[in-house]
Amino acid sequence: MPEIPVVPALWRFPARPASVGRARRALSDWLPKDVPDALHADLTLLTSELVTNAVRYGGGVEDRVELVVWAADGHYWLAVSDPGDGRPVMRQPPDVHRESGRGLLLVDALAAAWGVRPRPYRGKSVVAGLALP
């Protein structure tokens, strides 16, 4: 009999700035208590950056963003989805005069792998994985 995989955790939030903090808290509450502090901090930062981008660029205030988290293949995986058509763009180099525009650079630096996947009905998911220690 095959082993039943872990069911991913799923949260949906309004596409509003206050949802970024709610997403970080949801992730922190979901993570096992024995997750190393550095991994916890990196997962929280990735969540913050990806949810911020989804809220800011992924749709209107009546829309929702979705956070899915799961452990598989030696990684913690995050997928943040929104209904927007645009694809995230990593600015190289970032504009030093702007307060924003560095989120995907952080994602790229922290994640073992990341990418954008279209959703079958509308929008996209940005998926990022962090290796387990």
Number of C-alpha atoms within 10 A of each C-alpha: 3 4 5 6 9 9 9 13 14 14 14 15 18 16 25 19 16 12 19 23 15 15 22 19 13 16 22 15 10 12 14 10 10 7 12 11 10 10 16 17 13 16 26 19 17 25 26 19 19 26 31 23 21 27 25 14 17 24 19 15 12 8 15 19 25 19 25 18 23 18 18 14 9 11 17 19 22 25 23 26 28 27 22 18 14 12 15 17 10 15 12 9 9 14 11 9 6 8 8 9 17 17 21 18 16 15 24 15 10 19 19 14 15 18 13 15 14 14 13 7 7 12 17 23 25 21 20 25 25 21 16 13 9
